[in-house]
Amino acid sequence: MKMQNNAFSMLWRRTTCSSLWTKNKQEFSVQEGQCEVWLKQPDKSEQEMVKQYSAGDSFGELALLYDAPRAATVKASTDCTLWAMDRMTFRTILMHTTSEKRKLYEKFLEDVPLLKTLDKYERSAIADVLEHEYFEPGQDIVVEGQPGDKFYLLEEGEAEARAGGKIVMKYTRGDFFGELALLNNKPRAATVSATTQCKCVSIDRASFKRLLGKLDDILNRKKEEYGRANGEES
């Protein structure tokens, strides 16, 4: 625990604040006290409070991430103790985290049949946007009739798709689902539920369109397979 505390102190600098916090080159984590976020809306002349921060919350990372001006003003509503991280440290950690994430998913993505035609750099770009999600047996991953905003790859476990009460597809490691709602811009055509404990990785709609565009032919062939299994286009 002492080593963890020392490492934390090397990355973060402790500071105090009792009024307005304006520094533009740091991310902050609140240890004690409360802060308010003030934002000027386009249709209003005065700033208004839109959020509050307390112990455990952090803020300021967006300006460091995108090298942009602060999007809002954060004011201390009580005496505050915060930990501050400078831009260089923030970006170094971000780069390290991205590299580790790529390594973590590299082997898995190589084994996904859908992605076999992509090169290493294209798979790395996909790894950068993956978000992992966990599901218990019987839990729905996607629900028939609901809007679709994610594409899923099954990393661990088993799942099945049902449409109209009928099982139309079963999934195991390396399989994918959820693409039809994104390709067709329509609600989910089936409910996919975990039959065992499942670990999935998901890709949001914007990243799906940007990164998987060259796989349209493969994805559309899968669409025909769903249609045959369900007796209709699913």
MDAnalysis code that builds the backbone (N, CA, C; Angstrom):
import MDAnalysis as mda
import numpy as np

u = mda.Universe.empty(702, n_residues=234, atom_resindex=np.repeat(np.arange(234), 3), trajectory=True)
u.add_TopologyAttr("name", ["N", "CA", "C"] * 234)
u.add_TopologyAttr("resid", np.arange(1, 235))
u.add_TopologyAttr("resname", ["MET", "LYS", "MET", "GLN", "ASN", "ASN", "ALA", "PHE", "SER", "MET", "LEU", "TRP", "ARG", "ARG", "THR", "THR", "CYS", "SER", "SER", "LEU", "TRP", "THR", "LYS", "ASN", "LYS", "GLN", "GLU", "PHE", "SER", "VAL", "GLN", "GLU", "GLY", "GLN", "CYS", "GLU", "VAL", "TRP", "LEU", "LYS", "GLN", "PRO", "ASP", "LYS", "SER", "GLU", "GLN", "GLU", "MET", "VAL", "LYS", "GLN", "TYR", "SER", "ALA", "GLY", "ASP", "SER", "PHE", "GLY", "GLU", "LEU", "ALA", "LEU", "LEU", "TYR", "ASP", "ALA", "PRO", "ARG", "ALA", "ALA", "THR", "VAL", "LYS", "ALA", "SER", "THR", "ASP", "CYS", "THR", "LEU", "TRP", "ALA", "MET", "ASP", "ARG", "MET", "THR", "PHE", "ARG", "THR", "ILE", "LEU", "MET", "HIS", "THR", "THR", "SER", "GLU", "LYS", "ARG", "LYS", "LEU", "TYR", "GLU", "LYS", "PHE", "LEU", "GLU", "ASP", "VAL", "PRO", "LEU", "LEU", "LYS", "THR", "LEU", "ASP", "LYS", "TYR", "GLU", "ARG", "SER", "ALA", "ILE", "ALA", "ASP", "VAL", "LEU", "GLU", "HIS", "GLU", "TYR", "PHE", "GLU", "PRO", "GLY", "GLN", "ASP", "ILE", "VAL", "VAL", "GLU", "GLY", "GLN", "PRO", "GLY", "ASP", "LYS", "PHE", "TYR", "LEU", "LEU", "GLU", "GLU", "GLY", "GLU", "ALA", "GLU", "ALA", "ARG", "ALA", "GLY", "GLY", "LYS", "ILE", "VAL", "MET", "LYS", "TYR", "THR", "ARG", "GLY", "ASP", "PHE", "PHE", "GLY", "GLU", "LEU", "ALA", "LEU", "LEU", "ASN", "ASN", "LYS", "PRO", "ARG", "ALA", "ALA", "THR", "VAL", "SER", "ALA", "THR", "THR", "GLN", "CYS", "LYS", "CYS", "VAL", "SER", "ILE", "ASP", "ARG", "ALA", "SER", "PHE", "LYS", "ARG", "LEU", "LEU", "GLY", "LYS", "LEU", "ASP", "ASP", "ILE", "LEU", "ASN", "ARG", "LYS", "LYS", "GLU", "GLU", "TYR", "GLY", "ARG", "ALA", "ASN", "GLY", "GLU", "GLU", "SER"])
u.atoms.positions = np.array([
    [0.828, -1.198, 0.000],
    [0.000, 0.000, 0.000],
    [0.867, 1.255, 0.000],
    [1.996, 1.186, 0.731],
    [2.885, 2.339, 0.783],
    [3.468, 2.620, -0.590],
    [3.828, 1.559, -1.325],
    [4.356, 1.747, -2.665],
    [3.321, 2.386, -3.570],
    [2.056, 1.976, -3.438],
    [0.993, 2.558, -4.242],
    [0.843, 4.039, -3.943],
    [0.905, 4.407, -2.656],
    [0.783, 5.807, -2.269],
    [1.935, 6.628, -2.822],
    [3.163, 6.059, -2.786],
    [4.311, 6.768, -3.314],
    [4.176, 6.982, -4.811],
    [3.708, 5.946, -5.513],
    [3.524, 6.064, -6.959],
    [2.465, 7.110, -7.270],
    [1.400, 7.125, -6.482],
    [0.340, 8.112, -6.679],
    [0.886, 9.523, -6.506],
    [1.702, 9.730, -5.486],
    [2.262, 11.050, -5.207],
    [3.214, 11.509, -6.302],
    [3.880, 10.548, -6.972],
    [4.781, 10.908, -8.054],
    [4.012, 11.423, -9.268],
    [2.765, 10.959, -9.425],
    [1.972, 11.337, -10.590],
    [1.096, 12.555, -10.318],
    [0.660, 12.695, -9.081],
    [-0.258, 13.769, -8.722],
    [0.380, 14.710, -7.715],
    [0.051, 15.987, -7.794],
    [0.549, 16.983, -6.848],
    [-0.614, 17.522, -6.030],
    [-0.458, 17.480, -4.714],
    [-1.536, 17.925, -3.834],
    [-1.589, 19.444, -3.785],
    [-2.799, 19.991, -3.821],
    [-2.959, 21.439, -3.796],
    [-4.256, 21.789, -3.089],
    [-4.442, 23.039, -2.741],
    [-5.665, 23.495, -2.085],
    [-6.256, 24.645, -2.877],
    [-7.536, 24.869, -2.682],
    [-8.217, 25.935, -3.403],
    [-9.418, 26.382, -2.601],
    [-9.693, 27.677, -2.612],
    [-10.851, 28.187, -1.872],
    [-11.718, 29.091, -2.730],
    [-11.372, 29.257, -4.023],
    [-12.193, 30.133, -4.860],
    [-12.323, 29.564, -6.267],
    [-11.781, 30.282, -7.263],
    [-11.925, 29.891, -8.656],
    [-10.707, 29.100, -9.123],
    [-10.940, 27.990, -9.818],
    [-9.843, 27.164, -10.299],
    [-9.730, 27.344, -11.804],
    [-8.630, 27.954, -12.256],
    [-8.542, 28.363, -13.662],
    [-7.371, 27.773, -14.425],
    [-6.444, 27.076, -13.776],
    [-5.266, 26.570, -14.478],
    [-5.672, 25.659, -15.632],
    [-4.989, 25.848, -16.759],
    [-5.426, 25.212, -17.996],
    [-4.590, 24.007, -18.389],
    [-3.578, 23.635, -17.606],
    [-2.672, 22.570, -18.037],
    [-2.627, 21.417, -17.042],
    [-3.722, 21.207, -16.330],
    [-3.746, 20.141, -15.338],
    [-5.116, 19.473, -15.293],
    [-5.093, 18.200, -14.870],
    [-6.322, 17.488, -14.524],
    [-6.395, 17.461, -13.003],
    [-7.600, 17.508, -12.448],
    [-7.761, 17.581, -11.005],
    [-8.634, 16.452, -10.478],
    [-8.267, 15.966, -9.294],
    [-9.062, 14.980, -8.583],
    [-9.354, 15.530, -7.187],
    [-10.618, 15.498, -6.804],
    [-11.030, 16.101, -5.539],
    [-10.816, 15.111, -4.396],
    [-10.049, 15.530, -3.386],
    [-9.870, 14.709, -2.187],
    [-10.857, 15.119, -1.105],
    [-10.988, 16.416, -0.906],
    [-11.919, 16.935, 0.116],
    [-12.599, 18.185, -0.424],
    [-13.833, 18.426, 0.012],
    [-14.542, 19.629, -0.372],
    [-15.484, 19.422, -1.537],
    [-16.091, 20.519, -1.968],
    [-17.042, 20.466, -3.066],
    [-16.759, 21.575, -4.071],
    [-17.002, 21.275, -5.331],
    [-16.807, 22.237, -6.419],
    [-18.073, 22.308, -7.262],
    [-18.231, 23.418, -7.957],
    [-19.362, 23.617, -8.853],
    [-18.868, 23.861, -10.269],
    [-19.588, 23.310, -11.238],
    [-19.271, 23.522, -12.645],
    [-20.240, 24.550, -13.209],
    [-19.684, 25.621, -13.757],
    [-20.489, 26.698, -14.322],
    [-20.259, 26.766, -15.826],
    [-21.364, 26.884, -16.567],
    [-21.303, 26.853, -18.025],
    [-22.243, 27.900, -18.602],
    [-21.758, 28.574, -19.627],
    [-22.602, 29.553, -20.315],
    [-23.249, 28.877, -21.514],
    [-24.581, 28.768, -21.476],
    [-25.308, 28.167, -22.576],
    [-25.428, 29.158, -23.732],
    [-25.468, 28.667, -24.984],
    [-25.514, 29.557, -26.148],
    [-26.673, 30.529, -26.136],
    [-27.807, 30.131, -25.565],
    [-29.001, 30.972, -25.598],
    [-29.174, 31.827, -24.345],
    [-28.134, 31.848, -23.482],
    [-28.239, 32.623, -22.243],
    [-27.045, 33.544, -22.086],
    [-27.253, 34.660, -21.402],
    [-26.187, 35.654, -21.254],
    [-25.311, 35.399, -20.036],
    [-25.838, 34.679, -19.047],
    [-25.103, 34.418, -17.803],
    [-24.773, 32.941, -17.668],
    [-23.676, 32.663, -16.966],
    [-23.343, 31.276, -16.671],
    [-24.342, 30.689, -15.684],
    [-24.530, 29.372, -15.751],
    [-25.368, 28.695, -14.766],
    [-24.662, 27.427, -14.303],
    [-24.967, 27.023, -13.063],
    [-24.335, 25.834, -12.509],
    [-24.998, 24.586, -13.105],
    [-24.170, 23.668, -13.630],
    [-24.708, 22.490, -14.302],
    [-24.324, 21.179, -13.616],
    [-23.356, 21.233, -12.687],
    [-22.890, 19.997, -12.050],
    [-22.118, 20.340, -10.790],
    [-22.036, 19.364, -9.878],
    [-21.230, 19.533, -8.671],
    [-20.263, 18.366, -8.542],
    [-19.079, 18.652, -8.007],
    [-18.075, 17.625, -7.758],
    [-17.807, 17.522, -6.264],
    [-17.527, 16.305, -5.818],
    [-17.160, 16.075, -4.417],
    [-16.020, 15.064, -4.385],
    [-15.664, 14.605, -3.192],
    [-14.518, 13.706, -3.032],
    [-14.619, 12.494, -3.960],
    [-13.534, 12.224, -4.682],
    [-13.493, 11.096, -5.609],
    [-13.739, 11.469, -7.054],
    [-14.302, 12.655, -7.291],
    [-14.558, 13.099, -8.659],
    [-13.300, 13.731, -9.255],
    [-13.237, 13.750, -10.573],
    [-12.113, 14.394, -11.258],
    [-12.635, 15.230, -12.410],
    [-11.813, 16.194, -12.841],
    [-12.224, 17.061, -13.946],
    [-10.990, 17.676, -14.586],
    [-11.180, 18.219, -15.780],
    [-10.098, 18.908, -16.473],
    [-9.385, 18.099, -17.520],
    [-9.782, 16.821, -17.694],
    [-9.043, 15.952, -18.607],
    [-9.312, 16.278, -20.083],
    [-10.479, 16.831, -20.396],
    [-10.814, 17.064, -21.800],
    [-9.883, 18.090, -22.447],
    [-9.573, 19.153, -21.711],
    [-8.673, 20.179, -22.261],
    [-7.288, 19.600, -22.520],
    [-6.849, 18.660, -21.689],
    [-5.545, 18.025, -21.889],
    [-5.589, 17.020, -23.027],
    [-6.690, 16.311, -23.112],
    [-6.832, 15.275, -24.124],
    [-6.874, 15.870, -25.525],
    [-7.612, 16.975, -25.674],
    [-7.807, 17.556, -27.007],
    [-7.030, 18.853, -27.218],
    [-6.204, 19.232, -26.239],
    [-5.411, 20.456, -26.342],
    [-6.309, 21.635, -26.704],
    [-7.401, 21.764, -25.965],
    [-8.414, 22.781, -26.236],
    [-8.643, 23.641, -24.999],
    [-9.258, 24.815, -25.174],
    [-9.591, 25.651, -24.019],
    [-10.575, 24.932, -23.104],
    [-10.615, 25.358, -21.846],
    [-11.566, 24.783, -20.902],
    [-12.995, 24.983, -21.408],
    [-13.816, 23.943, -21.320],
    [-15.198, 24.016, -21.791],
    [-16.133, 24.599, -20.745],
    [-15.690, 24.653, -19.484],
    [-16.524, 25.169, -18.399],
    [-15.627, 25.727, -17.304],
    [-16.230, 26.461, -16.382],
    [-15.520, 27.009, -15.229],
    [-15.862, 26.183, -13.997],
    [-14.850, 25.758, -13.254],
    [-15.072, 25.015, -12.010],
    [-14.700, 25.908, -10.841],
    [-15.647, 26.101, -9.917],
    [-15.438, 26.945, -8.756],
    [-15.544, 26.105, -7.487],
    [-14.693, 26.404, -6.519],
    [-14.779, 25.738, -5.220],
    [-15.924, 26.356, -4.435],
    [-16.876, 25.531, -3.993],
    [-17.977, 26.032, -3.177],
    [-17.664, 25.898, -1.689],
    [-16.622, 25.126, -1.354],
    [-16.083, 25.033, 0.004],
    [-14.568, 25.023, -0.121],
    [-13.853, 25.073, 1.004],
    [-12.408, 24.856, 0.942],
    [-12.157, 23.462, 0.383],
    [-11.239, 23.360, -0.538],
    [-11.005, 22.086, -1.237],
    [-9.551, 21.665, -1.166],
    [-9.359, 20.370, -1.093],
    [-8.052, 19.769, -1.304],
    [-8.148, 18.919, -2.553],
    [-7.266, 19.186, -3.505],
    [-7.287, 18.481, -4.772],
    [-5.911, 17.920, -5.079],
    [-5.884, 16.956, -5.974],
    [-4.635, 16.453, -6.529],
    [-4.605, 16.856, -7.994],
    [-3.467, 17.384, -8.442],
    [-3.342, 17.878, -9.807],
    [-2.311, 17.072, -10.589],
    [-2.645, 16.766, -11.844],
    [-1.726, 16.072, -12.742],
    [-1.432, 16.972, -13.942],
    [-0.140, 17.160, -14.260],
    [0.206, 18.038, -15.370],
    [-0.033, 17.354, -16.708],
    [-0.026, 18.158, -17.774],
    [-0.358, 17.675, -19.108],
    [0.591, 16.584, -19.595],
    [1.888, 16.755, -19.373],
    [2.854, 15.778, -19.873],
    [2.643, 14.410, -19.228],
    [2.431, 14.401, -17.908],
    [2.198, 13.136, -17.204],
    [0.907, 12.497, -17.682],
    [-0.128, 13.312, -17.840],
    [-1.429, 12.825, -18.295],
    [-1.296, 12.125, -19.649],
    [-0.608, 12.778, -20.573],
    [-0.485, 12.219, -21.917],
    [0.404, 10.979, -21.949],
    [1.437, 10.958, -21.102],
    [2.300, 9.777, -21.018],
    [1.509, 8.571, -20.539],
    [0.686, 8.777, -19.511],
    [-0.143, 7.687, -18.984],
    [-1.162, 7.242, -20.026],
    [-1.747, 8.207, -20.728],
    [-2.731, 7.879, -21.757],
    [-2.113, 7.030, -22.861],
    [-0.912, 7.396, -23.288],
    [-0.233, 6.629, -24.331],
    [0.098, 5.221, -23.856],
    [0.540, 5.107, -22.594],
    [0.864, 3.794, -22.033],
    [-0.394, 2.933, -21.942],
    [-1.496, 3.536, -21.494],
    [-2.756, 2.806, -21.360],
    [-3.244, 2.323, -22.717],
    [-3.142, 3.182, -23.726],
    [-3.555, 2.802, -25.074],
    [-2.717, 1.648, -25.598],
    [-1.394, 1.704, -25.345],
    [-0.506, 0.635, -25.785],
    [-0.847, -0.687, -25.115],
    [-1.119, -0.647, -23.811],
    [-1.460, -1.862, -23.081],
    [-2.782, -2.430, -23.562],
    [-3.736, -1.545, -23.871],
    [-5.040, -1.996, -24.355],
    [-4.890, -2.694, -25.698],
    [-4.035, -2.141, -26.567],
    [-3.808, -2.761, -27.866],
    [-3.235, -4.168, -27.709],
    [-2.253, -4.300, -26.818],
    [-1.632, -5.608, -26.596],
    [-2.652, -6.607, -26.055],
    [-3.532, -6.117, -25.165],
    [-4.526, -6.977, -24.534],
    [-5.465, -7.593, -25.567],
    [-5.874, -6.786, -26.557],
    [-6.867, -7.242, -27.524],
    [-6.270, -7.737, -28.845],
    [-4.966, -7.581, -29.023],
    [-4.333, -7.935, -30.285],
    [-4.584, -9.385, -30.666],
    [-4.306, -10.305, -29.756],
    [-4.472, -11.733, -30.059],
    [-5.941, -12.067, -30.292],
    [-6.822, -11.530, -29.479],
    [-8.253, -11.809, -29.635],
    [-8.742, -11.370, -31.009],
    [-8.401, -10.148, -31.424],
    [-8.867, -9.625, -32.705],
    [-8.298, -10.424, -33.875],
    [-7.074, -10.939, -33.718],
    [-6.482, -11.779, -34.766],
    [-7.295, -13.055, -34.964],
    [-7.932, -13.534, -33.893],
    [-8.682, -14.786, -33.949],
    [-10.131, -14.599, -34.382],
    [-10.585, -13.360, -34.537],
    [-11.970, -13.108, -34.954],
    [-12.054, -13.263, -36.473],
    [-12.820, -14.245, -36.960],
    [-12.878, -14.488, -38.411],
    [-13.249, -13.240, -39.219],
    [-14.158, -12.438, -38.715],
    [-14.598, -11.238, -39.421],
    [-13.438, -10.304, -39.757],
    [-12.431, -10.271, -38.875],
    [-11.359, -9.290, -39.007],
    [-10.103, -9.850, -39.682],
    [-10.182, -11.072, -40.205],
    [-9.013, -11.706, -40.812],
    [-8.452, -10.910, -41.982],
    [-9.327, -10.220, -42.715],
    [-8.868, -9.498, -43.900],
    [-8.243, -8.148, -43.571],
    [-8.330, -7.720, -42.310],
    [-7.747, -6.444, -41.912],
    [-6.267, -6.630, -41.584],
    [-5.477, -5.579, -41.774],
    [-4.069, -5.674, -41.404],
    [-3.877, -5.292, -39.937],
    [-2.656, -5.415, -39.452],
    [-2.344, -5.185, -38.043],
    [-2.729, -3.783, -37.588],
    [-2.497, -2.795, -38.450],
    [-2.762, -1.408, -38.065],
    [-4.261, -1.128, -37.995],
    [-5.021, -1.765, -38.876],
    [-6.477, -1.601, -38.838],
    [-7.067, -2.260, -37.592],
    [-6.522, -3.407, -37.223],
    [-6.994, -4.056, -35.987],
    [-6.598, -3.248, -34.761],
    [-5.429, -2.610, -34.802],
    [-4.998, -1.764, -33.689],
    [-5.951, -0.583, -33.510],
    [-6.412, -0.026, -34.623],
    [-7.363, 1.094, -34.555],
    [-8.664, 0.646, -33.918],
    [-9.084, -0.587, -34.215],
    [-10.296, -1.125, -33.592],
    [-10.073, -1.338, -32.098],
    [-8.906, -1.877, -31.735],
    [-8.597, -2.123, -30.321],
    [-8.679, -0.833, -29.505],
    [-8.309, 0.291, -30.111],
    [-8.308, 1.570, -29.392],
    [-9.700, 2.001, -28.956],
    [-10.748, 1.570, -29.671],
    [-12.101, 2.061, -29.368],
    [-12.962, 1.020, -28.660],
    [-12.421, -0.170, -28.427],
    [-13.214, -1.219, -27.783],
    [-13.524, -0.878, -26.328],
    [-14.737, -1.196, -25.923],
    [-15.149, -1.066, -24.526],
    [-15.653, -2.433, -24.063],
    [-15.123, -2.925, -22.928],
    [-15.562, -4.245, -22.479],
    [-16.798, -4.136, -21.590],
    [-17.648, -5.141, -21.709],
    [-18.881, -5.218, -20.927],
    [-19.090, -6.660, -20.482],
    [-19.649, -6.830, -19.288],
    [-19.853, -8.161, -18.723],
    [-21.354, -8.428, -18.545],
    [-21.751, -9.693, -18.787],
    [-23.158, -10.057, -18.685],
    [-23.285, -11.397, -17.961],
    [-24.310, -11.493, -17.117],
    [-24.586, -12.720, -16.375],
    [-25.506, -13.626, -17.198],
    [-25.526, -14.942, -16.899],
    [-26.425, -15.852, -17.617],
    [-27.873, -15.366, -17.546],
    [-28.539, -15.340, -18.687],
    [-29.927, -14.895, -18.755],
    [-30.089, -13.403, -18.979],
    [-29.015, -12.655, -18.875],
    [-29.091, -11.202, -19.048],
    [-29.110, -10.848, -20.538],
    [-29.984, -9.912, -20.893],
    [-30.058, -9.459, -22.286],
    [-28.895, -8.522, -22.600],
    [-28.290, -8.748, -23.752],
    [-27.212, -7.883, -24.231],
    [-27.779, -6.828, -25.171],
    [-28.618, -7.274, -26.116],
    [-29.409, -6.353, -26.927],
    [-30.847, -6.853, -26.898],
    [-31.798, -5.943, -27.106],
    [-33.219, -6.280, -26.980],
    [-33.956, -5.947, -28.272],
    [-34.726, -6.917, -28.747],
    [-35.492, -6.759, -29.977],
    [-36.392, -5.528, -29.903],
    [-36.367, -4.722, -30.957],
    [-37.227, -3.550, -31.035],
    [-36.614, -2.270, -30.517],
    [-35.521, -2.394, -29.753],
    [-34.872, -1.196, -29.223],
    [-33.865, -0.637, -30.237],
    [-33.578, 0.666, -30.148],
    [-32.582, 1.253, -31.053],
    [-31.217, 0.605, -30.826],
    [-30.448, 0.500, -31.890],
    [-29.116, -0.088, -31.786],
    [-28.039, 0.958, -31.941],
    [-27.131, 1.023, -30.979],
    [-26.041, 1.995, -31.069],
    [-24.673, 1.372, -30.846],
    [-24.626, 0.009, -30.768],
    [-23.352, -0.670, -30.542],
    [-23.268, -1.951, -31.367],
    [-22.034, -2.284, -31.721],
    [-21.688, -3.551, -32.361],
    [-20.891, -4.365, -31.353],
    [-21.182, -5.668, -31.233],
    [-20.562, -6.485, -30.192],
    [-19.726, -7.623, -30.775],
    [-18.609, -7.894, -30.097],
    [-17.803, -9.085, -30.333],
    [-17.790, -9.874, -29.032],
    [-18.030, -11.163, -29.126],
    [-18.067, -12.001, -27.927],
    [-16.658, -12.518, -27.632],
    [-16.086, -12.071, -26.523],
    [-14.716, -12.460, -26.161],
    [-14.698, -13.719, -25.309],
    [-15.656, -13.853, -24.396],
    [-15.732, -15.043, -23.536],
    [-17.195, -15.397, -23.315],
    [-17.489, -16.707, -23.239],
    [-18.832, -17.156, -22.926],
    [-19.642, -17.547, -24.153],
    [-20.950, -17.752, -23.918],
    [-21.862, -18.142, -24.981],
    [-23.143, -17.323, -24.890],
    [-23.758, -17.078, -26.041],
    [-24.996, -16.296, -26.088],
    [-25.871, -16.830, -27.212],
    [-27.139, -16.433, -27.220],
    [-28.047, -16.844, -28.278],
    [-28.976, -15.701, -28.656],
    [-29.396, -15.706, -29.905],
    [-30.315, -14.682, -30.406],
    [-31.699, -15.303, -30.581],
    [-32.719, -14.564, -30.132],
    [-34.106, -15.000, -30.287],
    [-34.902, -13.913, -30.991],
    [-35.745, -14.347, -31.925],
    [-36.663, -13.432, -32.603],
    [-38.029, -14.100, -32.647],
    [-39.029, -13.410, -32.144],
    [-40.364, -13.995, -32.092],
    [-40.428, -15.255, -31.260],
    [-39.587, -15.330, -30.213],
    [-39.575, -16.484, -29.324],
    [-38.797, -17.674, -29.855],
    [-38.200, -17.537, -31.024],
    [-37.470, -18.634, -31.659],
    [-35.974, -18.352, -31.636],
    [-35.169, -19.375, -31.294],
    [-33.719, -19.233, -31.328],
    [-33.270, -19.214, -32.789],
    [-32.614, -18.139, -33.200],
    [-32.193, -18.002, -34.598],
    [-30.682, -18.051, -34.771],
    [-29.941, -17.928, -33.669],
    [-28.485, -17.941, -33.787],
    [-27.859, -18.210, -32.415],
    [-26.739, -18.928, -32.416],
    [-25.967, -19.137, -31.193],
    [-24.573, -18.554, -31.401],
    [-23.996, -18.012, -30.329],
    [-22.708, -17.338, -30.436],
    [-21.714, -17.893, -29.427],
    [-20.447, -17.988, -29.881],
    [-19.342, -18.357, -29.005],
    [-18.195, -17.377, -29.244],
    [-17.078, -17.621, -28.601],
    [-15.927, -16.713, -28.696],
    [-15.580, -16.371, -30.145],
    [-15.419, -15.076, -30.403],
    [-15.042, -14.608, -31.729],
    [-16.213, -14.241, -32.619],
    [-17.437, -14.636, -32.208],
    [-18.621, -14.272, -32.991],
    [-19.002, -12.821, -32.739],
    [-19.814, -12.282, -33.634],
    [-20.228, -10.884, -33.511],
    [-21.727, -10.759, -33.739],
    [-22.296, -9.680, -33.244],
    [-23.722, -9.403, -33.441],
    [-23.983, -7.916, -33.184],
    [-25.164, -7.492, -33.569],
    [-25.541, -6.092, -33.358],
    [-25.269, -5.203, -34.542],
    [-24.694, -5.792, -35.615],
    [-24.308, -4.960, -36.763],
    [-25.494, -4.558, -37.634],
    [-26.560, -5.373, -37.640],
    [-27.658, -5.112, -38.571],
    [-28.373, -3.808, -38.276],
    [-28.578, -3.531, -37.000],
    [-29.249, -2.276, -36.635],
    [-28.415, -1.081, -37.061],
    [-27.091, -1.238, -37.064],
    [-26.218, -0.139, -37.462],
    [-26.140, -0.028, -38.985],
    [-26.099, -1.172, -39.669],
    [-26.055, -1.157, -41.128],
    [-27.342, -0.624, -41.728],
    [-28.479, -1.039, -41.134],
    [-29.786, -0.692, -41.692],
    [-30.414, 0.536, -41.055],
    [-29.783, 1.018, -39.968],
    [-30.348, 2.137, -39.212],
    [-31.786, 1.834, -38.786],
    [-31.968, 0.620, -38.257],
    [-33.280, 0.167, -37.802],
    [-33.171, -0.371, -36.373],
    [-34.313, -0.553, -35.686],
    [-34.261, -1.147, -34.330],
    [-33.690, -2.557, -34.368],
    [-33.298, -3.043, -33.204],
    [-32.770, -4.403, -33.096],
    [-33.804, -5.400, -33.620],
    [-33.345, -6.356, -34.439],
    [-34.246, -7.343, -35.033],
    [-34.390, -8.585, -34.170],
    [-33.553, -8.735, -33.152],
    [-33.600, -9.907, -32.280],
    [-33.058, -9.530, -30.905],
    [-33.399, -10.372, -29.932],
    [-32.844, -10.220, -28.584],
    [-31.685, -11.195, -28.421],
    [-30.542, -10.685, -28.034],
    [-29.380, -11.540, -27.771],
    [-29.168, -11.599, -26.267],
    [-29.161, -12.810, -25.714],
    [-29.019, -13.011, -24.274],
    [-27.824, -13.900, -23.976],
    [-27.177, -13.638, -22.857],
    [-26.064, -14.482, -22.411],
    [-26.623, -15.798, -21.884],
    [-26.059, -16.920, -22.317],
    [-26.452, -18.221, -21.773],
    [-25.444, -18.704, -20.728],
    [-24.257, -18.096, -20.711],
    [-23.260, -18.300, -19.664],
    [-22.743, -16.916, -19.286],
    [-21.834, -16.844, -18.339],
    [-21.190, -15.561, -18.084],
    [-20.451, -15.131, -19.341],
    [-20.661, -13.891, -19.735],
    [-20.092, -13.406, -20.993],
    [-19.269, -12.138, -20.792],
    [-18.196, -12.068, -21.544],
    [-17.433, -10.835, -21.670],
    [-17.480, -10.430, -23.135],
    [-18.034, -9.263, -23.384],
    [-18.122, -8.735, -24.744],
    [-17.268, -7.482, -24.851],
    [-16.868, -7.165, -26.073],
    [-16.291, -5.857, -26.356],
    [-17.206, -5.202, -27.379],
    [-17.446, -3.915, -27.201],
    [-18.390, -3.218, -28.059],
    [-17.721, -2.054, -28.771],
    [-18.317, -1.688, -29.904],
    [-17.872, -0.551, -30.698],
    [-19.081, 0.343, -30.927],
    [-18.963, 1.635, -30.665],
    [-20.098, 2.539, -30.845],
    [-20.373, 2.769, -32.324],
    [-21.535, 3.361, -32.608],
    [-21.998, 3.527, -33.987],
    [-20.995, 4.283, -34.860],
    [-20.499, 5.420, -34.375],
    [-19.591, 6.249, -35.177],
    [-18.309, 5.494, -35.522],
    [-17.735, 4.789, -34.531],
    [-16.506, 4.031, -34.771],
    [-16.755, 2.850, -35.693],
    [-17.925, 2.231, -35.564],
    [-18.300, 1.116, -36.430],
    [-18.297, 1.554, -37.891],
    [-18.944, 2.681, -38.169],
    [-19.021, 3.194, -39.543],
    [-17.628, 3.539, -40.071],
    [-16.811, 4.116, -39.203],
    [-15.486, 4.597, -39.630],
    [-14.494, 3.458, -39.831],
    [-14.518, 2.463, -38.934],
    [-13.472, 1.445, -38.939],
    [-13.833, 0.165, -39.681],
    [-15.134, -0.127, -39.783],
    [-15.531, -1.400, -40.370],
    [-16.204, -1.239, -41.726],
    [-16.068, -0.074, -42.334],
    [-16.699, 0.179, -43.624],
    [-16.266, -0.794, -44.695],
    [-14.982, -1.181, -44.695],
    [-14.468, -2.067, -45.737],
    [-14.965, -3.502, -45.579],
    [-15.644, -3.792, -44.468],
    [-16.170, -5.136, -44.229],
    [-17.649, -5.245, -44.578],
    [-18.180, -4.237, -45.255],
    [-19.611, -4.217, -45.577],
    [-20.067, -5.496, -46.279],
    [-19.266, -5.994, -47.230],
    [-19.664, -7.185, -47.977],
    [-19.830, -8.386, -47.053],
    [-18.869, -8.565, -46.139],
    [-18.934, -9.687, -45.196],
    [-20.128, -9.526, -44.270],
    [-20.334, -8.317, -43.774],
    [-21.436, -8.064, -42.858],
    [-22.778, -8.282, -43.541],
    [-22.883, -7.901, -44.801],
    [-24.142, -8.092, -45.523],
    [-24.400, -9.565, -45.829],
    [-23.331, -10.361, -46.020],
    [-23.526, -11.799, -46.192],
    [-24.057, -12.413, -44.900],
    [-23.571, -11.906, -43.765],
    [-24.079, -12.375, -42.474],
    [-25.551, -12.024, -42.326],
    [-25.922, -10.876, -42.847],
    [-27.316, -10.441, -42.820],
    [-28.208, -11.456, -43.544],
    [-27.733, -11.971, -44.679],
    [-28.488, -12.977, -45.424],
    [-28.603, -14.275, -44.620],
    [-27.542, -14.595, -43.874],
    [-27.566, -15.805, -43.031],
    [-28.611, -15.670, -41.937],
    [-28.685, -14.491, -41.316],
    [-29.719, -14.249, -40.304],
    [-31.107, -14.411, -40.921],
    [-31.263, -13.863, -42.131],
    [-32.564, -13.928, -42.786],
    [-33.001, -15.357, -43.032],
    [-32.070, -16.212, -43.468],
    [-32.410, -17.607, -43.694],
    [-32.781, -18.310, -42.406],
    [-32.081, -17.977, -41.317],
    [-32.343, -18.618, -40.017],
    [-33.690, -18.185, -39.450],
    [-34.067, -16.926, -39.761],
    [-35.279, -16.360, -39.160],
    [-36.462, -16.357, -40.111],
    [-36.210, -16.738, -41.357],
    [-37.282, -16.730, -42.332],
    [-37.576, -15.355, -42.858],
    [-36.722, -14.367, -42.477],
    [-36.911, -12.984, -42.912],
    [-35.603, -12.241, -42.701],
    [-35.557, -10.988, -43.124],
    [-34.356, -10.159, -42.922],
    [-34.313, -9.712, -41.477],
    [-33.280, -10.112, -40.720],
    [-33.249, -9.803, -39.284],
    [-32.156, -8.858, -38.939],
])
